[in-house]
């Protein structure tokens, strides 16, 4: 069955797409350090969303549980998150700074 939310297009099987994306995200997060806050929070959020997806009886019910208007946007967000996770090991943002940060760098508001 084809499901359309009449927003950005048609996704043939949004349940399958999201289920696969969320499981792949959880697998890819394993490449990041256990104590890295981004990993911890993204794992928590992804597991929460996966549980909601598995519990929902329909796409509309899942959208309602997330307070989302469009499943296509949820899928795009999940894809973008996965792309970011795959880039993080190359950037290693969990490692200490190479040099001293400027004194005012972390001050807010400026």
Buried (B, 14 or more C-beta within 10 A) or exposed (E): EEBEBEEEEEBEEBBEBBBEBBEBBBEBBEEBBEEBEBBBEBBEEBEEBBEBBEEBEEBEEBBEBBEBEBBBBBBEBBBEBBEBBEEBEEEEEBEEEEEEEEEEEEEEEE
